[in-house]
Amino acid sequence: MSGLFTASVAKDDSVNILAQRSFTMADQNLFASLSGDVNPLHVDEIRARRTLIGDVAVHGMHTLLWSINVLAEQRRSLGNITHIDVRFPKPLHPNELVALNLTKETPTALHLRATVGSKVVAQIKLDISPSYTAIKQISADRPPLPPQKEYPAPQELSFPSIPGMQGLCPTFTSANDFDRLFPAAANLMGSETLRTLGACSYLVGIICPGAQSIFSRLNVDTDTSLLSMPLSYRVIEADERFLLVRHKIEGGGLRGEIEAFAPPPPPRQMSVSDLKLKISADEFSGQRALVIGGSRGLGELTSKIIAAGGGEVALTYAKGKEDAENVAQNLATTRTNTRILRFDVTQDNQAFYEEMATFRPTHVYYFATCQIFRHKSQAFELERLRTFMAFYVDGFWNLCRHLAGACPEHKMSIYYPSSVAVAERPPGMTEYAMAKASGEILCTDMDSLLPKLAVHIQRLPRLLTDQTNLVTRQDLSDPVDILLPIYRSMQQS
């Protein structure tokens, strides 16, 4: 141990970058196969859009094991890790460049921080013993539980069913597979303990809380006497006020606790049959509506509103064909014609505009969007502004000018949803508000730029959608009550 640690404690704000890397989707799939945590949040870009995080997130245990492996590679004479305390304040996404920083060290502890710019994605504290004792490896032929051959889907649990849950965590590969992926960490801690850390990911992502889970914290002691025992878990706290779940775990070389959040599932928009109770069967009759982004969220709801009122709908999707088909299946109950078209507003698509020349829309509803709420690595991100501008300004303008050329014989009504964020500017939404404000300016000039189009602008309050489905529920307006009067006014005009 001599020479490995400084005699004095380093300041918390001193940072030593140990390594940098990006996790790819191939990395995601590999770790999912090792741990068994195939939660769509980690491996399915389409389904991850509907989660609270809104995008694929790197497994927290993958970040931790990579960090320990880097540390073990650089500190060859490191003592045994006796305690691990790791928190995951914000999600890490694939293709983000993450830096592993050594922020503090003492003779008995190391403090690490994984960051993307100023965004902290993992805070790690490792307690170290003064000397190293080799960890006895458990034979790959004698795992804690027989490896599973199939990956179960995440459990869909209601929060009241979580208290008192307990059981054992299965494994999916041999411990040697973790040895191959994290060789230095396996040499330091033993490959069986690494496999147990992988099983912790499976516990949270598949068993409990399951489908909607967010791994928050791991706080465990290492204990070689538990290496031959299967990993067991027991829920010791389930606080519905904060949707927090706390497990006691033991086995596979670990003993301690796991904390996770169980946010609500993605909201479901009203069905056509429910909307018919609020909408007369013919109030949108004769309308040929093009709904951009009609496969989910407010676009999905708009498609159903127009169809419930007897209008004909063409809805588009950029990703998630299955989502669009599900919406169209619900619209089929209205006996109106429905078209499903793939259309990316950030790309040119001549075939789409040729289709529009045949469909000849009378009304257009523009709900194309990217992910709005995402933890930023800097206070202001120019690339983020460019992304928003591509959807809310460039994409909208290109659509309008192409439609004006494809359908010159009649005037179209176009709905552009802006946001109260333009005026309120909530923290962290500067780029979003700037892009929406630019979109509003474009819309107000549209009468002179493209006289064949009548653009309707409305600043919407925050409505319940996939992107606003927060852990801490807020008072959100009913989107039907907000949108329906707007669409009726457009129909009358």
C-alpha positions in Angstrom: 0.0 0.0 0.0 3.0 2.3 0.4 2.9 5.2 -2.0 -0.7 4.5 -3.2 -2.4 7.1 -1.1 -1.4 10.6 0.0 -0.8 11.1 3.6 -3.3 14.0 3.8 -6.9 14.1 2.6 -7.4 15.7 -0.8 -9.9 18.5 -1.1 -13.3 17.5 -2.4 -13.0 19.9 -5.4 -9.7 18.4 -6.6 -10.4 16.2 -9.6 -8.3 13.6 -11.3 -9.7 12.1 -14.5 -9.0 8.4 -14.5 -10.7 7.5 -17.8 -13.3 8.5 -20.4 -15.6 6.5 -22.6 -19.0 6.3 -24.3 -21.4 3.4 -23.9 -23.0 2.1 -27.1 -26.2 0.2 -27.7 -24.0 -2.9 -28.3 -22.6 -2.3 -24.8 -26.1 -2.0 -23.5 -27.2 -5.3 -25.1 -24.1 -7.1 -23.8 -24.6 -6.1 -20.2 -28.3 -6.8 -20.4 -27.5 -10.4 -21.5 -25.0 -10.8 -18.6 -27.2 -9.4 -15.9 -30.6 -10.4 -17.3 -31.8 -6.8 -16.9 -33.5 -6.5 -20.3 -35.8 -3.7 -19.2 -36.8 -1.7 -22.3 -35.4 1.4 -20.5 -31.9 0.0 -21.2 -32.3 -1.8 -24.6 -35.3 -0.5 -26.5 -35.0 3.0 -28.0 -38.7 3.1 -29.0 -40.2 1.9 -25.7 -37.7 3.9 -23.7 -39.3 7.1 -25.1 -42.4 6.4 -23.0 -40.5 6.1 -19.7 -39.9 8.9 -17.2 -36.3 9.3 -18.4 -37.5 9.5 -22.0 -34.5 7.8 -23.6 -32.3 4.7 -23.2 -30.3 4.8 -20.0 -27.0 2.9 -19.3 -27.4 0.3 -16.5 -26.2 1.9 -13.3 -24.4 -1.3 -12.3 -22.6 -1.2 -15.7 -21.3 2.2 -14.8 -20.2 1.0 -11.4 -18.4 -2.1 -12.6 -16.6 -0.1 -15.3 -15.5 2.4 -12.7 -14.2 -0.3 -10.4 -12.4 -2.0 -13.3 -10.7 1.3 -14.3 -9.7 1.9 -10.7 -8.3 -1.7 -10.3 -6.3 -1.3 -13.6 -4.7 1.8 -12.3 -4.2 0.8 -8.7 -2.6 -2.6 -9.0 -1.9 -2.9 -5.3 -5.3 -1.7 -4.1 -6.6 -3.3 -0.9 -9.9 -5.2 -0.7 -13.1 -3.2 -1.3 -15.0 -3.6 1.9 -18.0 -1.3 1.3 -19.6 0.2 -1.8 -21.9 3.2 -1.7 -23.1 4.5 -5.1 -25.8 6.9 -6.0 -27.1 7.7 -9.5 -28.3 11.3 -9.4 -29.0 11.6 -13.2 -29.2 9.1 -16.1 -26.4 8.4 -18.4 -27.4 7.9 -22.0 -25.6 5.9 -24.7 -23.1 7.8 -26.8 -22.6 10.4 -24.1 -18.9 10.9 -23.2 -18.6 10.1 -19.5 -15.5 10.9 -17.5 -14.5 9.0 -14.3 -13.0 11.4 -11.8 -11.2 10.7 -8.6 -12.4 13.5 -6.3 -11.1 12.5 -2.9 -8.9 9.8 -1.4 -7.9 8.8 2.1 -5.9 5.8 3.4 -9.3 4.0 3.8 -11.6 5.3 1.2 -11.8 6.5 -2.4 -14.4 8.9 -3.8 -15.2 8.7 -7.5 -17.6 10.7 -9.7 -18.8 9.8 -13.2 -19.8 13.0 -15.1 -21.0 14.1 -18.5 -19.8 17.7 -18.6 -21.3 19.2 -15.4 -23.9 16.4 -15.1 -23.2 13.9 -12.4 -24.4 10.4 -13.3 -22.7 8.4 -10.5 -21.3 9.2 -7.1 -19.2 6.4 -5.7 -17.6 5.8 -2.4 -15.4 2.7 -1.9 -14.1 1.8 1.5 -10.7 0.0 1.3 -9.0 -2.4 3.7 -5.4 -1.7 4.6 -4.2 -4.9 2.9 -5.3 -7.2 0.1 -6.5 -10.7 0.6 -7.2 -12.9 -2.4 -10.9 -13.6 -3.0 -11.8 -17.2 -3.3 -13.5 -17.8 -6.6 -16.7 -19.8 -6.8 -16.7 -22.4 -9.5 -18.7 -21.5 -12.6 -20.3 -25.0 -12.3 -21.7 -24.0 -8.9 -23.5 -20.7 -9.3 -25.8 -19.3 -6.6 -28.9 -20.3 -8.7 -29.0 -22.2 -12.0 -28.5 -19.8 -14.9 -31.7 -18.9 -16.6 -32.1 -19.6 -20.4 -34.7 -17.0 -21.1 -35.0 -13.4 -20.0 -38.2 -12.6 -18.2 -40.0 -9.4 -19.0 -40.1 -6.7 -16.3 -42.9 -7.2 -13.9 -45.8 -4.7 -14.1 -46.5 -4.0 -10.4 -49.0 -1.8 -8.7 -47.3 0.1 -5.9 -49.6 -1.4 -3.2 -48.4 -4.9 -4.1 -44.7 -4.0 -3.5 -44.5 -3.9 0.4 -43.4 -7.2 1.8 -42.1 -8.7 -1.5 -39.1 -11.1 -1.0 -37.4 -13.8 -2.9 -34.2 -14.9 -4.7 -32.5 -13.4 -7.8 -31.6 -15.8 -10.6 -28.4 -15.5 -12.7 -28.1 -15.7 -16.5 -24.5 -16.4 -17.3 -21.5 -17.8 -15.5 -19.3 -15.7 -13.3 -16.5 -16.2 -15.8 -18.4 -13.9 -18.3 -18.1 -11.0 -15.9 -14.4 -11.9 -15.5 -13.9 -11.5 -19.2 -15.7 -8.1 -19.4 -14.2 -6.6 -16.2 -10.9 -8.6 -15.7 -9.2 -6.1 -13.3 -12.3 -5.7 -11.1 -12.8 -9.5 -11.0 -9.2 -9.9 -9.9 -9.8 -7.4 -7.1 -13.3 -8.5 -5.9 -13.9 -11.9 -7.4 -16.0 -12.6 -10.4 -18.8 -14.0 -8.3 -19.3 -10.7 -6.5 -19.4 -8.9 -9.9 -22.1 -11.3 -11.0 -24.0 -10.4 -7.9 -23.8 -6.7 -8.7 -25.2 -7.6 -12.1 -28.0 -9.4 -10.3 -28.8 -6.2 -8.4 -29.6 -4.6 -11.7 -32.0 -7.5 -12.5 -33.6 -7.2 -9.1 -34.5 -3.6 -9.7 -35.2 -3.6 -13.5 -37.1 -6.9 -13.7 -38.4 -8.0 -10.3 -39.1 -5.0 -8.1 -40.1 -2.3 -8.9 -39.8 -3.8 -12.4 -41.1 -2.2 -15.5 -41.0 1.5 -14.5 -38.0 1.2 -12.2 -35.2 3.8 -11.7 -32.1 2.5 -9.8 -31.2 5.2 -7.2 -28.6 3.8 -4.7 -26.6 0.7 -3.8 -25.1 0.7 -0.2 -23.5 -2.7 0.6 -20.7 -4.4 2.5 -18.7 -7.1 0.8 -18.6 -10.4 2.7 -16.8 -13.4 1.4 -18.7 -15.7 3.8 -21.8 -15.0 1.6 -20.2 -16.0 -1.7 -21.8 -19.4 -1.9 -25.3 -18.1 -0.9 -27.8 -17.0 -3.6 -28.7 -13.4 -3.6 -31.9 -12.8 -1.6 -34.0 -9.7 -1.3 -36.7 -8.3 0.9 -38.6 -5.0 0.6 -38.2 -3.2 3.9 -39.7 0.1 2.9 -42.2 1.2 0.2 -43.1 4.9 0.5 -45.9 5.8 -1.9 -45.5 9.5 -1.2 -42.2 9.5 -3.0 -42.6 6.2 -4.9 -39.5 5.0 -3.2 -38.7 1.3 -2.7 -35.9 0.0 -0.4 -34.6 -3.5 -0.4 -32.5 -5.5 2.0 -30.2 -7.8 0.1 -27.9 -10.6 1.1 -25.8 -13.2 -0.7 -23.3 -13.6 -3.5 -20.7 -11.8 -1.5 -22.8 -8.7 -0.6 -25.0 -7.5 2.3 -26.8 -4.2 2.4 -29.5 -2.2 0.8 -30.8 -1.0 -2.6 -33.0 2.1 -3.2 -35.1 2.5 -6.3 -38.0 4.6 -7.6 -41.2 3.2 -9.0 -42.7 6.0 -11.2 -46.2 5.6 -12.6 -46.6 3.9 -16.0 -46.9 6.0 -19.2 -50.3 7.7 -19.3 -52.9 6.4 -21.7 -54.7 8.9 -23.9 -58.5 8.6 -24.0 -60.0 6.1 -26.4 -62.2 7.0 -29.3 -65.2 5.4 -27.5 -64.6 7.6 -24.5 -64.2 10.7 -26.6 -67.5 10.1 -28.4 -69.2 11.0 -25.1 -67.8 14.5 -25.4 -67.8 14.9 -29.2 -70.8 14.7 -31.6 -70.4 12.2 -34.4 -70.3 14.7 -37.2 -68.7 17.9 -35.8 -65.4 17.3 -37.7 -67.2 15.7 -40.7 -65.5 16.7 -44.0 -62.2 17.4 -42.4 -59.2 15.7 -43.8 -56.7 16.0 -41.0 -52.9 15.4 -41.3 -51.6 14.8 -37.8 -47.8 15.1 -37.6 -46.5 13.0 -34.7 -49.9 11.2 -34.3 -48.6 8.0 -32.9 -48.4 9.1 -29.2 -49.0 11.9 -26.8 -51.0 14.9 -27.9 -50.8 13.9 -31.6 -52.4 10.5 -30.7 -55.2 12.3 -28.8 -55.7 14.7 -31.7 -56.1 11.8 -34.2 -58.7 10.3 -31.9 -60.6 13.6 -31.4 -60.9 14.3 -35.2 -61.9 10.6 -35.9 -64.5 10.6 -33.1 -66.0 13.7 -34.8 -66.3 12.0 -38.2 -63.1 13.4 -39.7 -60.6 11.5 -42.0 -57.1 11.1 -40.5 -53.6 10.6 -41.9 -51.2 10.3 -39.0 -47.5 10.2 -39.2 -44.7 8.6 -37.1 -40.9 9.0 -37.2 -40.2 6.1 -34.9 -42.5 3.5 -33.4 -44.6 2.1 -36.2 -46.3 -0.3 -33.7 -47.5 2.7 -31.7 -49.0 4.3 -34.9 -50.7 1.0 -35.8 -52.2 0.8 -32.3 -53.7 4.2 -32.7 -55.0 3.4 -36.2 -56.7 0.2 -34.7 -58.5 2.3 -32.2 -59.5 4.8 -34.9 -60.9 1.9 -37.0 -63.9 1.8 -34.6 -65.1 5.1 -36.1 -65.4 3.6 -39.6 -63.4 6.6 -41.0 -60.5 6.2 -43.3 -57.1 6.3 -41.6 -53.7 6.4 -43.2 -50.4 5.7 -41.4 -47.3 7.4 -42.9 -43.7 7.4 -41.8 -42.4 10.9 -41.9 -39.4 12.5 -40.2 -39.7 16.3 -40.2 -35.9 16.6 -40.1 -35.5 14.8 -43.4 -36.7 15.4 -47.0 -39.4 12.9 -48.0 -40.7 13.5 -51.5 -42.9 10.3 -51.5 -44.7 11.7 -48.4 -45.6 15.0 -50.2 -46.8 13.0 -53.2 -49.1 11.2 -50.9 -50.3 14.5 -49.5 -51.2 15.7 -53.0 -53.6 12.8 -53.1 -54.9 13.1 -49.6 -55.3 16.9 -49.9 -55.5 17.8 -46.2 -57.8 20.5 -45.1 -56.3 20.7 -41.6 -52.8 20.0 -40.3 -51.9 19.5 -36.6 -48.1 19.7 -35.9 -47.0 17.6 -32.9 -43.5 16.7 -34.2 -41.1 16.8 -31.2 -37.9 15.4 -29.8 -37.3 14.6 -26.1 -38.0 17.8 -24.2 -37.0 17.0 -20.6 -33.4 15.8 -20.5 -30.7 16.4 -18.0 -28.2 18.7 -19.5 -24.4 18.6 -19.1 -24.1 22.4 -19.4 -26.2 25.4 -18.4 -26.7 26.2 -22.1 -26.2 23.7 -24.9 -26.1 25.0 -28.5 -26.6 21.6 -30.0 -29.7 21.2 -27.9 -31.1 24.5 -29.3 -30.3 23.3 -32.8 -32.2 20.1 -32.2 -35.2 22.0 -31.0 -35.0 24.4 -33.9 -34.9 21.5 -36.3 -38.3 20.3 -35.1 -40.1 23.5 -34.1 -38.8 25.9 -36.8 -37.0 24.2 -39.8 -39.2 21.1 -39.8 -42.4 23.2 -39.5 -41.4 25.6 -42.3 -40.4 22.8 -44.7 -43.7 21.0 -44.1 -45.7 24.2 -44.7 -44.0 25.2 -47.9 -44.2 21.7 -49.3 -47.9 21.4 -48.5 -48.6 24.8 -50.0 -47.0 23.5 -53.2 -48.6 20.1 -53.2 -52.1 21.4 -52.5 -52.4 24.8 -54.2 -56.1 24.6 -54.9 -57.4 25.2 -51.4 -56.5 26.9 -48.1 -55.4 24.8 -45.2 -55.7 25.4 -41.5 -52.6 24.5 -39.6 -52.3 24.2 -35.8 -48.9 25.0 -34.2 -48.8 24.2 -30.4 -46.5 26.5 -28.6 -45.9 26.5 -24.9 -46.3 28.6 -21.8 -42.6 27.9 -21.3 -41.9 30.8 -23.7 -43.1 33.3 -21.1 -42.4 31.3 -17.9 -39.1 29.8 -18.9 -38.7 27.1 -16.3 -35.2 26.2 -15.1 -33.3 24.1 -17.6 -35.7 24.8 -20.6 -33.9 27.9 -22.1 -33.2 26.2 -25.4 -36.8 24.8 -25.7 -38.3 28.2 -25.0 -36.0 29.9 -27.5 -37.0 27.4 -30.2 -40.8 27.7 -29.5 -40.5 31.5 -29.5 -38.8 31.4 -32.9 -41.6 29.1 -34.1 -44.2 31.6 -33.0 -42.5 34.4 -34.9 -42.5 32.2 -38.0 -46.2 31.5 -37.6 -47.2 35.1 -37.3 -45.4 35.9 -40.6 -46.9 32.9 -42.4 -49.8 34.9 -43.8 -47.4 36.9 -45.9 -44.9 34.1 -46.5 -47.5 31.4 -47.5 -50.9 33.0 -48.0 -52.6 29.6 -48.7 -52.1 28.6 -45.1 -54.0 29.8 -42.0 -51.8 29.1 -39.0 -53.4 28.9 -35.5 -51.0 29.3 -32.5 -51.8 28.4 -29.0 -49.5 28.4 -25.9 -50.4 25.2 -24.1 -50.0 24.6 -20.4 -48.2 21.5 -19.3 -50.5 18.6 -20.1 -50.3 14.9 -19.1 -48.2 13.1 -21.7 -45.3 10.6 -21.7 -42.9 13.5 -21.3 -44.7 15.1 -18.3 -45.3 11.9 -16.4 -43.2 12.9 -13.4 -42.3 11.0 -10.2 -43.7 14.0 -8.2 -47.2 14.4 -9.7 -48.2 18.0 -10.6 -51.6 19.5 -11.3 -51.7 19.0 -15.0 -54.6 20.2 -17.2 -56.8 17.7 -19.0 -55.6 17.8 -22.6 -59.1 17.1 -24.0 -60.5 20.2 -22.2 -57.7 22.3 -23.7 -57.5 21.0 -27.2 -61.1 20.4 -28.1 -62.2 24.1 -28.0 -59.3 25.0 -30.3 -60.1 22.3 -32.8 -63.8 23.3 -32.8 -62.8 26.9 -33.5 -60.6 25.8 -36.4 -63.4 23.7 -37.8 -65.9 26.5 -37.7 -63.4 29.0 -39.3 
